[in-house]
Amino acid sequence: MATADGEPRGEPWVPLGVLGRAQGLQGEVRFQPYNPGSDTLRAALAVRVEVPGGAPRRLSVARVRRLGDVLGLCFEGVGDRTGAEALRHGVLSVPRSALPALGEGEYYHVDLPGCRVLDEAGALVGEVLAVNAYPTADAVVVRTPRGERELPLTEGVLLSLDLGARTLTVDLSALED
């Protein structure tokens, strides 16, 4: 179901990257994805662009092409350099449902905030506030009664993740020296 302006109701928007400068004169924009290996962007995909200081804008991707380590994007209704430059520094997001299906044991960062964190005995440790991606491992920022704590999502610490139940079970003893 969608709202009157076509936005997916209750569905989170997932930021994929940032739009850069115009590329050429025909409305193409350089795009730096957060995940360079992602193939989520494709023609006809509805996206949202939020330029700092501006209102979110719904656009439809007309064309995607590789430009070295970035992508070149064309949008329906953006046909010149001026229109492309107006999108500069905009964060491009897609509805969660536009992301590829996950395999067993996989997750998207957007799915973790709000999950309860439990210890091995099932006692509540806290709630996930955010996910940080580091070169060696992802980590969750957890609000606990003693304040915020960062927990790595590594084998030995993360025992289980149940997105249906919105819970992560962790072994806190693995973090003790």
C-alpha positions as CSV (number, residue, x, y, z in Angstrom):
1,M,0.0,0.0,0.0
2,A,1.2,3.5,-0.8
3,T,0.4,7.0,0.5
4,A,-1.3,9.6,-1.7
5,D,2.1,10.7,-3.2
6,G,3.1,7.2,-4.0
7,E,5.5,6.6,-1.1
8,P,5.5,3.0,0.3
9,R,3.5,3.2,3.6
10,G,5.5,2.2,6.6
11,E,8.4,0.9,4.5
12,P,11.9,2.2,5.4
13,W,13.9,4.0,2.7
14,V,17.5,2.6,2.4
15,P,20.2,5.1,1.4
16,L,22.4,3.7,-1.4
17,G,24.8,6.5,-1.9
18,V,25.4,10.2,-2.8
19,L,24.9,12.0,-6.1
20,G,27.8,14.0,-7.4
21,R,28.4,16.4,-10.2
22,A,26.7,16.4,-13.5
23,Q,28.3,14.3,-16.2
24,G,28.0,15.9,-19.6
25,L,25.1,18.1,-20.9
26,Q,22.2,15.6,-21.1
27,G,21.2,15.3,-17.4
28,E,23.5,12.5,-16.3
29,V,24.7,12.6,-12.7
30,R,27.7,10.8,-11.2
31,F,26.7,8.5,-8.3
32,Q,29.0,7.2,-5.6
33,P,27.3,4.1,-4.1
34,Y,28.0,3.1,-0.5
35,N,28.3,-0.4,-1.7
36,P,30.2,-0.4,-5.0
37,G,29.3,-4.1,-5.6
38,S,25.6,-3.5,-5.4
39,D,23.4,-4.0,-8.5
40,T,20.3,-2.6,-6.9
41,L,20.0,0.4,-9.2
42,R,18.3,-0.3,-12.5
43,A,16.2,1.4,-15.1
44,A,12.6,2.2,-14.1
45,L,13.4,1.9,-10.4
46,A,11.6,4.5,-8.3
47,V,14.0,6.3,-6.0
48,R,14.0,9.2,-3.5
49,V,16.6,11.9,-3.6
50,E,17.2,14.2,-0.6
51,V,19.4,17.2,-1.3
52,P,20.6,19.0,1.8
53,G,18.2,21.9,2.5
54,G,15.6,20.6,0.0
55,A,12.4,18.5,0.1
56,P,12.7,14.8,-0.8
57,R,12.1,14.3,-4.5
58,R,10.7,11.1,-6.2
59,L,12.5,10.2,-9.4
60,S,12.6,7.3,-11.8
61,V,15.9,5.9,-13.0
62,A,16.1,6.1,-16.8
63,R,19.6,4.7,-17.3
64,V,22.5,3.3,-15.3
65,R,26.0,3.0,-16.6
66,R,29.5,2.3,-15.1
67,L,31.9,5.3,-15.1
68,G,35.0,3.7,-13.6
69,D,34.5,3.5,-9.8
70,V,31.2,5.4,-9.9
71,L,27.9,5.1,-11.8
72,G,26.4,7.5,-14.3
73,L,22.6,7.9,-13.6
74,C,19.9,9.5,-15.8
75,F,16.5,10.2,-14.4
76,E,13.2,10.7,-16.1
77,G,12.5,14.4,-16.4
78,V,16.1,15.5,-15.8
79,G,17.3,16.2,-19.3
80,D,20.0,18.8,-18.9
81,R,23.1,19.8,-16.9
82,T,21.2,22.3,-14.8
83,G,18.7,19.7,-13.7
84,A,21.5,17.3,-12.9
85,E,23.5,19.9,-10.9
86,A,20.3,20.5,-8.8
87,L,20.7,16.9,-7.5
88,R,24.3,17.3,-6.5
89,H,25.0,16.1,-2.9
90,G,21.6,14.4,-2.8
91,V,21.4,11.1,-0.9
92,L,19.7,8.5,-3.1
93,S,17.4,6.0,-1.4
94,V,15.3,3.1,-2.4
95,P,12.4,1.4,-0.7
96,R,13.4,-1.6,1.4
97,S,11.4,-3.9,-0.9
98,A,13.6,-2.9,-3.9
99,L,16.6,-4.6,-2.3
100,P,17.5,-8.1,-3.5
101,A,16.3,-11.0,-1.4
102,L,18.6,-12.2,1.3
103,G,20.3,-15.6,1.7
104,E,20.4,-17.6,4.9
105,G,22.2,-15.8,7.6
106,E,22.3,-12.5,5.7
107,Y,20.9,-9.1,6.8
108,Y,20.6,-5.5,5.7
109,H,21.9,-2.8,8.1
110,V,18.5,-1.1,7.9
111,D,16.8,-4.2,9.4
112,L,18.8,-4.1,12.7
113,P,18.0,-0.8,14.5
114,G,15.1,-1.4,17.0
115,C,16.0,-5.1,17.4
116,R,16.3,-6.4,21.0
117,V,19.7,-7.7,22.1
118,L,19.6,-10.7,24.4
119,D,22.4,-12.6,26.2
120,E,22.8,-16.4,26.0
121,A,20.3,-16.8,28.9
122,G,17.7,-14.7,27.1
123,A,18.1,-11.7,29.4
124,L,17.6,-8.3,27.7
125,V,21.0,-6.6,27.1
126,G,19.5,-3.6,25.3
127,E,18.3,-2.3,21.9
128,V,20.1,-1.8,18.6
129,L,20.4,1.9,17.9
130,A,22.6,1.8,14.8
131,V,25.0,-0.3,12.7
132,N,28.6,0.7,12.0
133,A,30.4,-0.9,9.0
134,Y,34.1,-1.3,9.6
135,P,36.6,-2.9,7.2
136,T,36.9,-6.0,9.2
137,A,33.4,-6.4,10.7
138,D,30.0,-4.8,11.2
139,A,29.2,-3.7,14.7
140,V,25.9,-2.7,16.4
141,V,25.5,0.3,18.8
142,V,23.4,-1.0,21.6
143,R,21.6,1.2,24.2
144,T,22.0,-0.6,27.6
145,P,21.0,0.5,31.1
146,R,24.7,1.5,31.6
147,G,24.8,3.6,28.4
148,E,25.7,2.8,24.8
149,R,28.0,-0.1,23.9
150,E,29.3,-1.3,20.6
151,L,29.2,-5.0,19.9
152,P,31.0,-6.6,16.9
153,L,28.8,-8.8,14.7
154,T,31.4,-11.5,14.5
155,E,31.4,-15.3,14.9
156,G,31.7,-16.0,18.7
157,V,29.9,-12.8,19.7
158,L,26.8,-13.0,17.5
159,L,25.1,-16.3,18.3
160,S,21.9,-15.8,16.4
161,L,19.9,-13.3,14.5
162,D,16.1,-13.7,14.2
163,L,14.8,-10.8,12.0
164,G,11.2,-12.2,12.4
165,A,11.4,-11.9,16.2
166,R,13.6,-8.8,15.9
167,T,16.3,-10.2,18.2
168,L,20.0,-10.7,18.3
169,T,21.5,-13.1,20.8
170,V,25.1,-12.4,21.8
171,D,27.8,-14.0,23.9
172,L,29.0,-11.2,26.1
173,S,31.7,-13.4,27.7
174,A,33.4,-13.4,24.3
175,L,34.1,-9.7,24.8
176,E,35.7,-10.1,28.2
177,D,39.5,-10.1,28.4
